[in-house]
Amino acid sequence: MVGPRGTQPAIGFRADLDALPITEETDAEYASLNPGLMHACGHDGHAAGLLALARRLVAGPTLSEPALLVFQQAEEGHPSGAPRVLRGLPGYLLPPEFIGFHLWPELPAGVIGLRSGALFTSVAGVTIHVSGSTGRVHGTTFGKDAVDGLAIGHEIYTALSSMWSGRHPTDYQPVSLNIGRFEAGDEPNRVPTQCLMRGTLRALSWAEQDRAFEMIRETAAQIEGSRDARVHASFESGIRPPVRNAAASVSRVRAACGHLGIDCRVYPEHPVGVSDDFGWYLDDSKGVLFFLGCAAMGGSPDLHTPTFDFDESVLLNYVDVAAELARNPM
Amino acid sequence: MVGPRGTQPAIGFRADLDALPITEETDAEYASLNPGLMHACGHDGHAAGLLALARRLVAGPTLSEPALLVFQQAEEGHPSGAPRVLRGLPGYLLPPEFIGFHLWPELPAGVIGLRSGALFTSVAGVTIHVSGSTGRVHGTTFGKDAVDGLAIGHEIYTALSSMWSGRHPTDYQPVSLNIGRFEAGDEPNRVPTQCLMRGTLRALSWAEQDRAFEMIRETAAQIEGSRDARVHASFESGIRPPVRNAAASVSRVRAACGHLGIDCRVYPEHPVGVSDDFGWYLDDSKGVLFFLGCAAMGGSPDLHTPTFDFDESVLLNYVDVAAELARNPM
């Protein structure tokens, strides 16, 4: 906390600080000292930015209302660190607005990119289990009555694959399902009676996510009803919530940028099919997750690659904007 | 060997004698003494029949030419016992004709059922491996260039599933493919780059089997050519050969039945999509595998079930026919 004591913070800032299982291949003097681990998502930059903000707020005139600064672990993990942080905070310490940012090598250095509303998708787990009969099966005529769980699983996979494809002609999809694991049967010469599918569903809102669950449930029930098999669909909601930026917070960031003469753009044009556990912060509070450009001269390595690096000076734009927001709370 | 020494046997008889991992549920005094193991395929009957044949041949007038009696293990296994038996026999002990029989609870007790030509299918192993790119994938827009090995695997599965279905309006299919194991991906939230399918192909002749291999190979190559993935199909031929009865041997069994007044029928009407390692015996020699009815009053339990049982007296018909064939070799 920075600012006067005894009152609820008016604003919260969050930086994520976990590393990734990637071996760093930069020659930077500040390169990771731990082989096989690096801050390739820019999380060291996020934490450094938040630390610089703390110094700025402490050094400057006392804030009218306190600001909460959250250094959060395990953004990349499952379960993520965000719910642990938020559950750990007593209600009177929860600010009404949360600000997050992410370094972004596709934007010019120092440029702030932000969009109102849906930004990142939620992530939910989907498990579908098909259980056919256990009839022993030899070949073509024997075991005609055996129910092939793989064939039914395949039918479900086909139905689900067509469900969300081609619904939007643009780059992004409001809902997407990826089956990451598909498994059926034991032996090459036995009809597989069991089939297990596990995947992730991504959606831009809780409502769209729940509608997708319902569609999957209906598909499972329809196929179960037409076949002599049990089809069970189950869901793990809230692995990551959707990230939706509040229009009011977006306006405040834009105004601060205008005031400070920082290049601020609507970016990205469409929501992006990735996730960030910052969604947990926006689930109860207002707020915004924005992008801070860090493109280098001559091309930038992507996030999550061994050569990711950036010029620290871009962080000053974050510090300037964040300090402006803290000094002029909602 | 039964009969005069020093000459090549004119005919061979084979009984299979392995048990199955099934717990016997008959109250018979001759029920299995080994819990979890029983002769539910009637193999104890086959062996008893062959033993009775040996007694009959030894007791009767000396044969004009020797007969070879083979008690063979591991008919049910993979690798099966048949190639071991056949490789173990020196060429001068291989008869030009082999006779096998199988108890069959769908035929009336004592009736002999036989058909000329294709009877049982071969069994071959089919393995298809799809290997897509290893691009890291998050969601809907990231990793668009990643190749989903599961999607390609399902495309192949669909193509193969339609390949041999509906080609014949009858009960049996000359070629069938069963995918018994299908596996793709590791984690619910990663696009699966690898997909493995393992199955068995059944065909009524080597030529049909090899044509099916070729069709699978072409499908794999086509799909590989249209996608940025490696698709590899491999085959294990000869797990079981097809069982094809020689017309000459079928005629000889039919003639013997006529002579002995034993009810002999064309059975089954169509080839059956199961396998028997007796195919190995017929691969180099002529011969026949015929059915010996063992239906009981009031319905018969199926082969390979815990209550399978039969009236031993039906074996006498086998002994009569086999002795007739041994006394009148080709």
Interface residues (C-beta under 8 A of the other chain):
Chain A: T121 V123 G125 V126 T127 R136 V137 H138 G139 T140 T141 F142 L150 A151 G153 H154 Y157 T158 S161 D171 Y172 Q173 S176 N178 I179 G180 R181 F182 E183 A184 G185 D186 E187 P188 N189 R190 V191 P192 C195 R198 G199 T200 R202 V272 G273 V274 S275 H304
Chain B: T121 V123 G125 V126 T127 R136 V137 H138 G139 T140 T141 F142 L150 A151 G153 H154 Y157 T158 S161 D171 Y172 Q173 S176 N178 I179 G180 R181 F182 E183 A184 G185 D186 E187 P188 N189 R190 V191 P192 C195 R198 G199 T200 R202 V272 G273 V274 S275 H304
